[in-house]
Amino acid sequence: MNIIICLKQVPGTTEVRIDPETNTLVREGIKNIVNPFDTYALEEGVRLKERYGGKVTAVTMGPPQAEEMLREAISTGADEAILISDSAFAGSDTLATSYTLATAINKIQDYDLVICGRQTLDGDTGQVGPELAEMLGIPFAAYVSKVEEINSGQMRVERMVEDGHEIVEMPLPAVITVVKEINVPRLPSLRGLTKAKSAAIPAWTAGELGIDRNKAGLSGSATRVIKIFFPQRVHHGEILEGDPESQVASLIDKLRDSKII
Ligand SMILES: Cc1cc2nc3c(=O)[nH]c(=O)nc-3n(C[C@H](O)[C@H](O)[C@H](O)COP(=O)(O)OP(=O)(O)OC[C@H]3O[C@@H](n4cnc5c(N)ncnc54)[C@H](O)[C@@H]3O)c2cc1C
């Protein structure tokens, strides 16, 4: 089983600040971490390798400093890692990110399973997993909470749905996104840390990948961030007086006046 894990480096805080001029995150002074959901994706990949044999390759599209996250991935069980990095990828939205990742995965060629986290802490869209599957033209299951079995090129997984769980069976290769209920990620091992220190991590550029620049980076992005802002907090409340009937009547009047109903 050759398993590819998609990991993203994200700011390690929910207290993000937005540069009002550029509408981008202020990243100075903020420590980056592995997107938490991606640690579960990695752990599941390593567990599947331990169960069925094979290799785990960690992949990220990001700036050069994302290499440090890939070394962390090796210290916790990934066999290899690839950094996809080029100024041509700056400003990518989810479509351009998925296109770039899909192009790299097609270059890796020999894979059975791609595992992503369910969503990131920063972009938070949960779109990259399904978009990747669509672009690779392979089956997809989201919110996977258990890999039940892999046998004869078929995979059976349990996925979380609103009112319970669903069992899905699909042929490999496939893409799954995982939830935190799937496992408990391990800590780095001493052997892993030593391996991570000296591991050679190739950096693939747009040129090496044969990227179509109209589909990557800002120019390949179907969306534009016009403005990012925090909603104003309104501390404003009113207690309605009277019996329940008159309170309800007064509430309805107020909602009508405010054109809410
Ligand atoms: C117009 C626009 C411009 C943007 N410009 C920038 C920018 O300049 N810099 C910037 O950092 N962000 C930028 N973003 C945000 C960027 O698009 C998203 O962070 C990125 O596309 C991934 O989407 P997401 O974070 O919502 O991932 P999700 O879809 O929530 O992620 C799901 C899973 O996909 C995988 N995944 C997601 N992203 C990656 C990745 N890069 N590498 C490997 N695996 C991944 C992970 O397994 C993750 O758990 C921009 C967004 C828009 C709309």
The ligand as a Gaussian input file, in Angstrom:
#p B3LYP/6-31G(d) Opt

LIG

0 1
 C       -8.161000      34.098000      -3.353000
 C       -7.451000      33.360000      -2.264000
 C       -6.127000      33.629000      -2.034000
 C       -5.440000      32.949000      -1.071000
 N       -4.155000      33.238000      -0.886000
 C       -3.458000      32.556000       0.036000
 C       -2.091000      32.839000       0.245000
 O       -1.513000      33.708000      -0.409000
 N       -1.424000      32.128000       1.193000
 C       -2.059000      31.141000       1.920000
 O       -1.414000      30.491000       2.769000
 N       -3.359000      30.858000       1.739000
 C       -4.064000      31.548000       0.827000
 N       -5.374000      31.283000       0.662000
 C       -5.945000      30.189000       1.425000
 C       -5.787000      28.950000       0.613000
 O       -6.587000      28.961000      -0.502000
 C       -6.237000      27.754000       1.375000
 O       -5.582000      27.747000       2.612000
 C       -5.887000      26.489000       0.626000
 O       -6.443000      26.509000      -0.650000
 C       -6.379000      25.260000       1.311000
 O       -7.733000      25.415000       1.627000
 P       -8.179000      25.187000       3.089000
 O       -7.157000      25.766000       4.001000
 O       -9.578000      25.610000       3.228000
 O       -8.058000      23.581000       3.193000
 P       -9.176000      22.502000       3.490000
 O       -9.902000      22.190000       2.264000
 O       -9.961000      22.865000       4.720000
 O       -8.176000      21.316000       3.835000
 C       -8.571000      19.951000       3.856000
 C       -7.336000      19.102000       3.858000
 O       -6.653000      19.246000       2.606000
 C       -5.252000      19.154000       2.801000
 N       -4.616000      20.421000       2.389000
 C       -5.140000      21.674000       2.328000
 N       -4.229000      22.569000       1.898000
 C       -3.101000      21.866000       1.671000
 C       -1.791000      22.210000       1.216000
 N       -1.465000      23.469000       0.905000
 N       -0.863000      21.221000       1.103000
 C       -1.178000      19.930000       1.407000
 N       -2.388000      19.547000       1.848000
 C       -3.336000      20.498000       1.979000
 C       -5.038000      18.877000       4.286000
 O       -5.013000      17.488000       4.482000
 C       -6.276000      19.475000       4.907000
 O       -6.604000      18.916000       6.158000
 C       -6.095000      31.959000      -0.275000
 C       -7.450000      31.715000      -0.493000
 C       -8.138000      32.404000      -1.464000
 C       -9.600000      32.127000      -1.659000

